[in-house]
Amino acid sequence: MSKIIIIIDNITKRAGTERAVVNLSNILAKQGQSVCVLSIQSVEGAPAYSIDSSVTIKHFERPDIGSYFPIAKNRITIILKKISFFLVLNKLIKKEKCEIVIGTTTFINFLIRFLPKKIKTIGCEHFNSYICSKKQMFLRKLLYKKLNAVVLLTENDKNNYGKMKNLYVIPNSLSFIPSKLSDCKNKKMISLGRFSYQKGYDLLIDCIALVKDNLLDWTIELYGDGSDKEKLLNKINENGLDRIIYLKDNTTDVESVYASSSIYLSSSRYEGLPMVLIESQSCGLPAVSFDCPYGPSYIIIEGKTGFLVPLGDVKKMSEKILELINNEDLRIQMGKQAAIESSRFSEDKISEMWKILLERI
């Protein structure tokens, strides 16, 4: 058994990285590892997702310290916060007699590279290198060489790192085993994600506007929150889609949402490996997605479990949506195949990958 610390920005948030970290914590705990999650931008609170009772949650922030990562007023503040974080981290490592530290963002991965050599370090990247500037990618390649392992989500992303020898591809695991699969007969399409530029819901609205007269009594529900909510609502109303597209709050019962829907829509401009696509497939939903870098093409098998559309091609996406809407047999067939293919991301298979990695380092 190893003692492992996983560092994340804020474990209390409800998003894909937080879901992936909880899943990883649960996997490691079931392996018999001693797991502690250090949340560096939170003061208190539990994870937004169900986590193994043996996993310890510790919060770095204190009310008098202030937020750790926003733009600091001056360099001295930045330096003091980094020193404060390292003091807390090193104290925790000694107290817990930690052997392995896992980072979950680029900046955290940069920091743990400077830990003592006796501590094994693993940097996980939940956002692919596509969104990096040349300077950021140069720094990743330079500093990540000093980590014992770098875990990436897809082979496509791995190819961008050149010949680094410490790279491993381990996808996110399924969050749950569905108790019920969709029959793909309910006239509802869904998407889950932040109301932000990355998720491309503005493009999805453009897509639906092209075919709104052909949707008959179909509806689309978008679950999430974010700064673009009002902007999206205005665009929905401007395009006369207020009785077709509905913005919903985040839900804790995602399984029921998937099971009561028939098509999953993904309009993201970029992704790591979207948990919602994996989850929706496990619940038997075919998907129509932009082929953005890099995650969707790693999950969707073109023409078999869904359709991949060139990034930003709203006309092509609307055509593929209509194809699924108008062909119930195709929806059902793709949905059944999606549920089968989702086993690639089962907890058992991902657990075995992590077990092999931990043994190697």
N, C-alpha and C positions, 0 to 999 in steps of 0.2 A: 504493500500500500504506500502511495506517495501522498505528501501533503501539497496541495495545489492552491494557488491564489489566482483567481480570474479578475482582471481589472476592466471595468466598464465605465463609461461616462455617467450614466444614471439608470440603474436597474429598475427604477420605479416607473419609467416611461413605457408606453405601449407602442412598440414598433418592431420592425423585422429583426434588427440587431439584438434587441432585448429578448425577443422570443428565441433567437438562435442561442444566446448565452444561457438562458434558462434550460433549453434543451440539452446543451452541452454539459451543464452542471448536473442535470439529472442522469445523463449517460455516465459521467465519471463517478458519480455517487453510487450508481448501481454496479460499477466495476469494483467498488470497495475503496475508492480513493477518498481522501479527506479533502473536501472542497470548501473554500471560502471565497465569496464574491465581494470585492472591494468596489463600492460605488463612489466615484470621486466628485460627483456634482450633486449629491443628495445629502440631506441632513438626517432624514428618517424615512420610514415607509418600507412596505414589502414589495416584492416584484409584482408586476401586473399579471404575470402568468404563474401557474401552479408549479412550485419548485419542491424538490425532495426535502423532507423535514431535516435531513442530516446536513444540508448545506447551510453554512453560516453566512449571514449578510452583515457586512460592516460598511458604515458610511464615513467617508473622508471629511466631508464638509462639517463645519460648525457654524452656528448663527453669526459669530463674530468674525469669521474668516471671509465671508462673502463668496461669490461664485468664482470657481477656479479657472474657467476657460474663456469668459468673454474678453473682449478687447480691453486690456489693462491700460490705465492712464499713463503709465510710464514703465520704463524698463526695470526699474528697481522693484516695482510691484510684481512684475512677471517673475523676476529672479526669486523674490521672497516666496511666492506661491509655489515655485518649483522646488525650492529648498524644503518648504513645509510638507509638500507631497512626498518627497524622498524620505524625510524624517519619519513620517507616518508609515510609509511602505516598509522601510528597513526595520522599524520597530515591530511591525506586524509580522514580517518574515522571521525575525528572531523569536518572537513570542510563540508563533505557530510552528516554529522549526520547519519552515516551508522549504521545499526542494524544487518546485516548479512554479514559474510565474507565466501566466498567459495574458497577453495584451489583446485588445479587441478594436482598437482604432489606430490609425497611422501615428498620431502624436504619442499615444501611450506606448506603442511599439518602439518608437524612437527613444523614449525615456528608459524602458526596461533594458535596452541594450547596454546601459551603463551600470547595471547591477553587478555585484561580485560574480566572478566566473564560476564559483561553486553552485550558484543558482542557475538551473536550466531555464532558458527563456524561449517562449513560443509567441510569435507575432501572428495574429489572425487578421486577415483583411476581409471585411464585409462589403467594402466598396471597391470595385475593380479599378485597375490602373488607367482605364480609358478617360477618367475624369481628372487625372493628374496633369499638371503642367510639366514641361521638360525638367524644370528645376526640382519639383517634387519627386519625379520619377528617379532623377539622379540621386537624390538623397535616400530614397527607398533602397535603391540598389547598393549604395555605399554603406548605409547603417544596418540594413537587414542582413548583410553578410556576417555580422557579429552575433546574430541570434542563433540559437541552436536549431530552430526550425521556423519556417514561415509557412502558414497554412492559407492557401488560396481556394476559392470556391469552384473555379472551372479551369480546364486545360487551356482555353483561349487566353485567360488572364496570365497563366503561368508562362506562356510563350513570350510575353512582353518583358519578362525578367532576364532573358538571356540564359547564360549557363550557370547560374547560381546553383550550388549543390544541396542547399538546405530547404528546397521547395517541396511542398506536399500539397496535393489536391484532395481536399476532404469537403464534400458538400454539406449543406445544412441537412439536418434530419427531420423527418416527419414529427409534428408536434403531438399527434394523437392518432389512435386507430379509430376510424369512423364507425359509429354504431349503425349508421344508415347511409345508403348511397342515393344520390339523386336519380330519379327516373327520367330526367331530361324532358319532361312533358309540361312543366309549369312555364308559363310565358313570362319569364323574368330572367334578365341578365344582371350580373353583379360585377363590382370591382371593389377591392379594399386597399386603402393606402392614404397617405397624407395628401391634403389638398395643397399641393406645391408644384412648382415648375417641373421637378424631376418626374412626377407621376403622369404628366401630360394629359390631364383631364380636359384641358382646353382643346387639345387635338381630338379627343374622343367626342366632345360636344360637336365639333366641326363635322366629324364623321357621321354622327347620328342625324345631324341637320340635313345631310345629303339624302337620307333614306327615310325620313320621318313619316312620309305618307305611305310607306310600305310596311311599317311595323305593326299595323293593325292594333291589337290590344296588348302588345308587348310593352313591358316597362324595364327601366334600368335603375338599379339602386347602387349608389356610390357611398361606401362606409368609410368614415375617417374624420379628421379635423385638420386645421392648418390655416395659415395666413391668407391663402387664396380663396377661402370659402365664399366671401361676398362677391369677389370677381367672377367666380364660377356661377353663382346664382344669377348674377346679372346677365351673363352670357346665355345661360339656359333660358331665361325669360325673353331675351332679345331674339332668340331663334325659335320661339314658340314651342319650347320643349318642356314646359313646366308640368305637363301631364304625362310625360314620358320618362324624364330623368329626375330622380329624387336624391337629394343629399341627406345621408343618414349619419347619426353619431356613431362613434366607435362602439362595437359590440363585444361582449365577453362570450357570447354564444355563437362563435363563428361556424361551428359544425352545423347548426340548424339553418344558418343563412345559406351555406353551400348546398345543403340537402334540399332546400326549397327552391333552388334556382336551376337553370338549364344550360347557361353559357357563362364562362368567365371571360372578362375583357381586361386586357392589360395594354395600356397606352403609354407606358414609361419611356422616357427619353434615354435613360440608362439604368442599369440594375447590377447588383452583385449576383445573388442567386435568390430571387424573390420567394420568400416563404409562402406567400399567398397562392402562388401558382402551384407549388408542391402540395399544399393543403387542399386546394380546390380539385386537383387531379385525384387525390386520394379519395375524395368524396364523389368521384364519378362525373366531373364536369369537363366537357371539351372546352378548349380555350381559343380565343383569337387574340393574337398579341403582335405588337411591333417587334421586329427582330432587332432589338436594341442591344448594345454591348452590355454584358455578354450572357446573362443568365437565361433568358427565355429559350434560346436555341439548345441549351443544355438540358432543358426540362421537356419541352414540347417536341414530339416527333411529327414533323410536317406531314399533313394529310392522314395521320393515324390517330393522334390524340388531340389534334387541333390544327390551327393554321398560323404560320409565321408570315408577317407582312413587312415589306421594306419600311424602315424607320421613317415616320412622318407621312407615309402614303395613305391619307385618310380615305381616298376614293377606293383603293384596293381593300382597305380594312372594312369599309362599309359593304363591299361586295361579298366578302367572306362571312360577315355577320348575316347578311341576307341568305346566303347559301345554307347556313345552319338553321336559321329561322324557318326556312321553307322546306327543310328536309328533316323531318322528325326521326326517321330511321337512321340517318347519318349521325345526328346528335347522339342518339342512344348508343350506336355502335362505337363512336369515338369516346363517349363517356365511360363505357365499360372498359375499353382499352386503356384509357387514362388511369383508371383505378388500378389496373394490373401493372402498368408501367411505373406507378408511384412507389412500388415496392423497392425500387432502386435506392430510395431515400429512407428506407426503414431504419428504425433505431438500432436494430441488431447489426445491420451492415455498416452504418456509420460508427457505431461503437467499436467494431472490429478494426476499422481504420485508425481510430484514435488509440486503441490498445497497441497496435503495431508501432505507431509513431512514438508513444511514450516509452516503449521498450527500446527503441533505437537510440533515443537520446539519453 
